[in-house]
Amino acid sequence: MFHQIISSEASFTYEALLVLAIVLLFGLYAGRFFEKIKLPHITGYIIIGVFIGLGLVLIDLGEIVEHLAIVSSVALGFIAFGIGTELEFGKLKKSGKEVVVITIIQAVAASVVTILGILIIGVSLPIALVLGAIATATAPAPIMLLTRKYKARGPLTDTLLPLVGMDDAVGIILFGILLAVADSMNTGAGLSVMETLEGPLIELVASAIVGGLVGFLSALMIKKISSKDNQKEEVFLGVSVFAVFVTVALAKMGFHIGEMQIHLSPILTPMIMGVILTNNLSRVRAHDVNLSVEQFSAPILVAFFTLAGAELVVAFSENTNVAYGSLIGITAIYILFRIVGKMGGALLGAKIMGSHRSVQRYLGLCLLPQAGVALGMAYQAKTDFGEDGITILIVVLIATLVYELFGPIGVKFSLEQSNEIRV
């Protein structure tokens, strides 16, 4: 009945706009409520999204969630851009060899161990590859929040903070490669190893070139603005949003060079753009740009996480043939084997680099939170993989709820055991 009333007075586009408004408002207040009861705000977004999804399914408007996919694509672009802006070349030099080596080892270990665990229970290799790539991602927000709240200082904190910034960048690169390989395996039967890798490599290089070019041109435009200009903040924001929108749009559309169809990564392209943009600006101006973009993208990210919860319900309602036992098994394996990979990889990397004892013991436990980047990867997999993509999204959504609830507990415990909490 509700659907009929709306349809008689407005187009489907405005129905979607109305749902988006509801998603944004309810998500915002759910996040605030969950923070008040000492739970992660992202968990609040997802859970209220589940209830919104139930409501949409009950009034036969579940398909609207699919039509709001552009919100997820844009949000993913801003998440990737934010990761890119954290990769300042000066900071990377200061972080040193130790952090870089540990970052790479723990990311690769998490990916490999998760892939092996999922393959053991008989899941197809393409799904295992994608979930393995997503396993690398770590949510920096709860880690940053807790270290600031408790004024943490010491060897563990000094290693942890630069590592979480680089970790998602490594994860995004690995995801871009493995997603393209998995996609090639699904669509290109009988291809050789080199032929299978050719597409992902072209995508990686093309994403770097396009993202780098857009980032460089955007930096040039921003640098031309005088610090005395009364409207400089508006220009900073306008150029930055333009850059994110362009990289996301080009990645989603692709383009032709002669007879060759070029695909770009919707995650790598805006991330590279963010890296190049930030490193071509002064530190003060880069900070101003990032602050403007964070404020602009905040409601988009609220909508993204809330829609993720709604998507979980809609996916179940539209795929009644889902094997729930199998899905629970895959999710449990993903959660457990990612923990083993993260903790084992961090320990191995710290041992190899001769890191402080507290780093060897507790770094891995600090790297378990998972949220925005992982969900963004899962959404991209859903776009590319059809029904298998829905399985990946559901697994990551459930895992995110678990990691967001228990991950911060591990971070606080590690900081306490390392005697790095000051308050």
MARVEX-333667 format. One line per 3 residues: number of its first residue (from 1); their letters; for each residue x, y, z of C-alpha. Coordinates in nm, 2 decimals, m for minus. Layout:
MARVEX-333667
NUM = A = X:Y:Z  ...
//
This chain:
MARVEX-333667
1 = MFH = 0.00:0.00:0.00  0.28:0.24:0.10  0.46:0.16:m0.23
4 = QII = 0.14:0.23:m0.43  0.09:0.57:m0.26  0.44:0.68:m0.33
7 = SSE = 0.44:0.55:m0.68  0.13:0.75:m0.77  0.28:1.08:m0.66
10 = ASF = 0.65:1.05:m0.74  0.90:0.87:m0.96  1.11:0.59:m0.84
13 = TYE = 1.41:0.83:m0.83  1.24:1.04:m0.56  1.14:0.72:m0.37
16 = ALL = 1.51:0.64:m0.36  1.59:1.00:m0.24  1.33:0.97:0.04
19 = VLA = 1.48:0.64:0.15  1.83:0.79:0.14  1.71:1.08:0.36
22 = IVL = 1.57:0.82:0.61  1.89:0.62:0.60  2.10:0.93:0.67
25 = LFG = 1.89:1.05:0.96  1.83:0.72:1.13  2.20:0.62:1.08
28 = LYA = 2.33:0.94:1.23  2.12:0.90:1.55  2.19:0.53:1.58
31 = GRF = 2.56:0.60:1.56  2.53:0.87:1.83  2.33:0.63:2.05
34 = FEK = 2.58:0.35:2.02  2.87:0.58:2.11  2.68:0.68:2.43
37 = IKL = 2.65:0.32:2.54  3.02:0.27:2.46  2.98:0.07:2.14
40 = PHI = 3.13:0.15:1.80  2.92:0.40:1.60  2.98:0.19:1.28
43 = TGY = 2.80:m0.10:1.46  2.51:0.14:1.52  2.49:0.23:1.15
46 = III = 2.49:m0.13:1.04  2.23:m0.25:1.29  1.98:0.04:1.22
49 = GVF = 2.04:m0.04:0.85  1.93:m0.39:0.91  1.60:m0.26:1.05
52 = IGL = 1.56:m0.02:0.76  1.62:m0.31:0.52  1.36:m0.52:0.70
55 = GLV = 1.11:m0.23:0.66  1.19:m0.19:0.29  1.15:m0.56:0.22
58 = LID = 0.81:m0.57:0.41  0.67:m0.28:0.20  0.82:m0.43:m0.12
61 = LGE = 1.08:m0.15:m0.17  1.39:m0.36:m0.13  1.51:m0.29:m0.48
64 = IVE = 1.57:0.07:m0.39  1.88:m0.03:m0.20  2.03:m0.15:m0.54
67 = HLA = 1.94:0.18:m0.69  2.14:0.36:m0.42  2.46:0.18:m0.52
70 = IVS = 2.61:0.51:m0.64  2.62:0.62:m0.28  2.84:0.32:m0.20
73 = SVA = 3.06:0.39:m0.50  3.11:0.75:m0.40  3.17:0.66:m0.03
76 = LGF = 3.43:0.41:m0.14  3.60:0.68:m0.34  3.62:0.90:m0.03
79 = IAF = 3.75:0.62:0.19  4.02:0.54:m0.06  4.11:0.91:m0.10
82 = GIG = 4.14:0.94:0.28  4.38:0.64:0.29  4.59:0.80:0.01
85 = TEL = 4.62:1.13:0.19  4.77:0.96:0.50  5.06:0.83:0.29
88 = EFG = 5.29:1.14:0.31  5.63:1.05:0.17  5.79:1.24:0.47
91 = KLK = 5.60:1.02:0.72  5.69:0.71:0.53  6.06:0.79:0.56
94 = KSG = 6.03:0.86:0.93  5.85:0.53:0.99  6.15:0.35:0.87
97 = KEV = 6.22:0.00:0.74  6.08:m0.17:1.05  5.72:m0.05:1.00
100 = VVI = 5.72:m0.11:0.63  5.85:m0.47:0.66  5.60:m0.56:0.94
103 = TII = 5.32:m0.40:0.75  5.38:m0.60:0.43  5.45:m0.93:0.62
106 = QAV = 5.13:m0.92:0.83  4.92:m0.81:0.54  5.04:m1.10:0.32
109 = AAS = 5.02:m1.35:0.61  4.66:m1.25:0.68  4.57:m1.29:0.31
112 = VVT = 4.75:m1.62:0.26  4.62:m1.78:0.58  4.26:m1.67:0.52
115 = ILG = 4.27:m1.80:0.16  4.40:m2.14:0.27  4.14:m2.16:0.55
118 = ILI = 3.86:m2.09:0.31  3.99:m2.33:0.05  4.01:m2.61:0.31
121 = IGV = 3.63:m2.60:0.35  3.58:m2.64:m0.02  3.50:m2.28:m0.13
124 = SLP = 3.60:m2.18:m0.48  3.94:m2.02:m0.54  3.80:m1.68:m0.67
127 = IAL = 3.59:m1.63:m0.36  3.88:m1.73:m0.14  4.12:m1.49:m0.32
130 = VLG = 3.88:m1.20:m0.27  3.81:m1.27:0.10  4.19:m1.32:0.15
133 = AIA = 4.25:m0.98:0.00  3.98:m0.82:0.22  4.13:m0.98:0.53
136 = TAT = 4.43:m0.75:0.50  4.23:m0.44:0.58  4.25:m0.29:0.93
139 = APA = 4.02:m0.02:1.06  4.24:0.27:1.18  3.96:0.47:1.35
142 = PIM = 3.92:0.27:1.67  4.30:0.24:1.70  4.35:0.61:1.66
145 = LLT = 4.07:0.69:1.90  4.20:0.46:2.18  4.56:0.58:2.16
148 = RKY = 4.45:0.94:2.18  4.20:0.88:2.45  4.45:0.71:2.68
151 = KAR = 4.75:0.92:2.56  4.94:0.61:2.47  5.31:0.64:2.43
154 = GPL = 5.58:0.38:2.38  5.73:0.13:2.13  5.40:m0.04:2.05
157 = TDT = 5.22:0.28:1.99  5.51:0.42:1.79  5.49:0.12:1.56
160 = LLP = 5.11:0.08:1.55  5.01:0.43:1.44  5.22:0.46:1.12
163 = LVG = 5.15:0.09:1.04  4.77:0.12:1.03  4.79:0.40:0.77
166 = MDD = 5.01:0.19:0.55  4.82:m0.13:0.61  4.51:m0.03:0.43
169 = AVG = 4.72:0.10:0.13  4.89:m0.24:0.10  4.55:m0.41:0.14
172 = IIL = 4.40:m0.19:m0.14  4.68:m0.27:m0.38  4.66:m0.64:m0.30
175 = FGI = 4.28:m0.64:m0.33  4.30:m0.46:m0.67  4.53:m0.74:m0.80
178 = LLA = 4.35:m1.04:m0.65  4.00:m0.91:m0.74  4.12:m0.87:m1.10
181 = VAD = 4.28:m1.22:m1.10  3.96:m1.37:m0.95  3.75:m1.20:m1.21
184 = SMN = 3.97:m1.33:m1.48  3.94:m1.68:m1.34  3.56:m1.65:m1.35
187 = TGA = 3.54:m1.52:m1.70  3.85:m1.65:m1.88  3.84:m2.02:m1.88
190 = GLS = 4.16:m2.18:m2.02  4.38:m1.88:m1.99  4.75:m1.92:m1.91
193 = VME = 4.90:m1.77:m1.59  5.04:m1.48:m1.78  4.72:m1.42:m1.96
196 = TLE = 4.53:m1.43:m1.63  4.77:m1.17:m1.48  4.78:m0.94:m1.78
199 = GPL = 4.44:m0.78:m1.71  4.51:m0.71:m1.34  4.85:m0.56:m1.42
202 = IEL = 4.71:m0.34:m1.69  4.43:m0.23:m1.44  4.69:m0.16:m1.17
205 = VAS = 4.91:0.05:m1.40  4.62:0.24:m1.56  4.47:0.31:m1.22
208 = AIV = 4.80:0.46:m1.10  4.84:0.67:m1.42  4.49:0.81:m1.42
211 = GGL = 4.48:0.86:m1.04  4.82:1.02:m1.04  4.73:1.25:m1.33
214 = VGF = 4.40:1.37:m1.17  4.58:1.42:m0.83  4.86:1.62:m0.99
217 = LSA = 4.63:1.85:m1.19  4.41:1.90:m0.88  4.71:1.99:m0.67
220 = LMI = 4.81:2.25:m0.94  4.46:2.41:m0.91  4.47:2.42:m0.54
223 = KKI = 4.83:2.56:m0.52  4.72:2.86:m0.74  4.47:2.97:m0.47
226 = SSK = 4.61:3.25:m0.25  4.61:3.20:0.12  4.44:3.54:0.15
229 = DNQ = 4.15:3.43:m0.07  3.83:3.45:0.13  3.68:3.16:m0.06
232 = KEE = 3.98:2.93:m0.05  3.81:2.66:0.16  3.53:2.63:m0.10
235 = VFL = 3.78:2.60:m0.38  3.98:2.33:m0.18  3.66:2.14:m0.13
238 = GVS = 3.53:2.18:m0.48  3.85:2.07:m0.65  3.89:1.77:m0.41
241 = VFA = 3.54:1.65:m0.45  3.57:1.69:m0.83  3.89:1.48:m0.82
244 = VFV = 3.71:1.20:m0.62  3.40:1.21:m0.84  3.62:1.20:m1.16
247 = TVA = 3.83:0.90:m1.05  3.53:0.70:m0.93  3.33:0.78:m1.25
250 = LAK = 3.63:0.69:m1.48  3.68:0.37:m1.28  3.32:0.26:m1.31
253 = MGF = 3.29:0.35:m1.68  3.63:0.24:m1.81  3.75:0.36:m2.15
256 = HIG = 3.90:0.23:m2.48  4.24:0.28:m2.62  4.21:0.16:m2.97
259 = EMQ = 4.05:m0.18:m2.95  4.16:m0.24:m2.59  3.90:m0.19:m2.31
262 = IHL = 4.08:m0.04:m2.01  3.93:m0.11:m1.66  4.03:0.10:m1.36
265 = SPI = 4.01:0.00:m0.99  3.74:0.21:m0.81  3.96:0.18:m0.49
268 = LTP = 4.31:0.22:m0.63  4.24:0.51:m0.86  4.11:0.76:m0.59
271 = MIM = 4.37:0.63:m0.35  4.66:0.71:m0.58  4.50:1.04:m0.66
274 = GVI = 4.50:1.12:m0.28  4.86:1.02:m0.25  4.97:1.25:m0.54
277 = LTN = 4.75:1.54:m0.43  4.87:1.54:m0.07  5.24:1.51:m0.16
280 = NLS = 5.22:1.80:m0.40  5.08:2.04:m0.14  5.24:2.20:0.17
283 = RVR = 5.15:2.02:0.49  4.93:2.31:0.61  4.74:2.32:0.28
286 = AHD = 4.70:1.94:0.26  4.56:1.95:0.62  4.31:2.21:0.52
289 = VNL = 4.20:2.01:0.21  4.16:1.69:0.42  3.96:1.87:0.68
292 = SVE = 3.72:2.01:0.42  3.68:1.67:0.25  3.62:1.49:0.59
295 = QFS = 3.34:1.73:0.67  3.18:1.69:0.33  3.21:1.31:0.32
298 = API = 3.09:1.24:0.67  2.71:1.21:0.59  2.80:1.01:0.28
301 = LVA = 2.99:0.76:0.49  2.70:0.74:0.74  2.47:0.65:0.45
304 = FFT = 2.72:0.40:0.32  2.74:0.20:0.65  2.37:0.22:0.71
307 = LAG = 2.29:0.10:0.36  2.54:m0.19:0.42  2.31:m0.31:0.69
310 = AEL = 2.00:m0.27:0.47  2.19:m0.46:0.19  2.24:m0.76:0.43
313 = VVA = 1.86:m0.80:0.47  1.78:m0.74:0.10  2.04:m0.98:m0.01
316 = FSE = 1.89:m1.26:0.21  1.54:m1.18:0.10  1.63:m1.19:m0.27
319 = NTN = 1.85:m1.50:m0.25  1.63:m1.76:m0.07  1.86:m2.04:m0.20
322 = VAY = 2.14:m1.92:0.02  2.29:m2.21:0.22  2.30:m2.06:0.57
325 = GSL = 2.51:m2.34:0.72  2.77:m2.29:0.46  2.76:m1.91:0.50
328 = IGI = 2.81:m1.93:0.87  3.10:m2.17:0.82  3.27:m1.94:0.57
331 = TAI = 3.22:m1.64:0.81  3.36:m1.83:1.11  3.67:m1.94:0.91
334 = YIL = 3.72:m1.59:0.78  3.71:m1.44:1.13  3.93:m1.71:1.29
337 = FRI = 4.19:m1.75:1.01  4.22:m1.37:0.97  4.30:m1.34:1.34
340 = VGK = 4.57:m1.61:1.31  4.71:m1.45:1.00  4.72:m1.10:1.14
343 = MGG = 4.87:m1.20:1.48  5.11:m1.46:1.33  5.22:m1.22:1.05
346 = ALL = 5.28:m0.93:1.30  5.48:m1.16:1.53  5.69:m1.29:1.24
349 = GAK = 5.76:m0.94:1.10  5.85:m0.80:1.44  6.08:m1.10:1.51
352 = IMG = 6.25:m1.06:1.18  6.31:m0.68:1.24  6.42:m0.74:1.61
355 = SHR = 6.14:m0.51:1.73  6.07:m0.43:2.10  5.92:m0.72:2.30
358 = SVQ = 5.59:m0.54:2.35  5.56:m0.50:1.97  5.63:m0.87:1.92
361 = RYL = 5.37:m0.97:2.18  5.08:m0.74:2.12  5.10:m0.57:1.78
364 = GLC = 4.89:m0.84:1.61  4.61:m0.81:1.86  4.59:m0.44:1.78
367 = LLP = 4.53:m0.50:1.41  4.20:m0.69:1.44  3.94:m0.41:1.40
370 = QAG = 3.79:m0.40:1.05  3.53:m0.17:0.91  3.52:0.09:0.63
373 = VAL = 3.78:m0.02:0.38  3.69:m0.39:0.42  3.32:m0.31:0.35
376 = GMA = 3.42:m0.10:0.06  3.61:m0.39:m0.09  3.32:m0.62:m0.03
379 = YQA = 3.08:m0.38:m0.21  3.32:m0.38:m0.51  3.33:m0.76:m0.51
382 = KTD = 2.95:m0.77:m0.50  2.94:m0.54:m0.81  3.19:m0.76:m1.00
385 = FGE = 3.09:m1.11:m0.88  2.71:m1.14:m0.89  2.58:m1.41:m0.65
388 = DGI = 2.93:m1.49:m0.53  2.98:m1.12:m0.45  2.67:m1.13:m0.24
391 = TIL = 2.82:m1.42:m0.03  3.14:m1.21:0.01  2.94:m0.90:0.12
394 = IVV = 2.74:m1.09:0.38  3.05:m1.26:0.52  3.23:m0.93:0.55
397 = LIA = 2.93:m0.75:0.70  2.89:m1.01:0.98  3.27:m1.02:1.04
400 = TLV = 3.27:m0.64:1.06  3.01:m0.65:1.34  3.22:m0.90:1.53
403 = YEL = 3.55:m0.72:1.48  3.40:m0.38:1.56  3.26:m0.51:1.89
406 = FGP = 3.56:m0.71:2.01  3.86:m0.55:1.82  3.88:m0.24:2.03
409 = IGV = 3.89:m0.45:2.35  4.21:m0.62:2.21  4.36:m0.28:2.14
412 = KFS = 4.30:m0.15:2.49  4.42:m0.48:2.65  4.75:m0.46:2.44
415 = LEQ = 4.82:m0.10:2.54  4.76:m0.19:2.91  4.98:m0.49:2.90
418 = SNE = 5.25:m0.29:2.73  5.23:m0.02:3.00  5.17:0.25:2.74
421 = IRV = 4.85:0.40:2.87  4.91:0.73:3.05  4.56:0.80:3.18
//
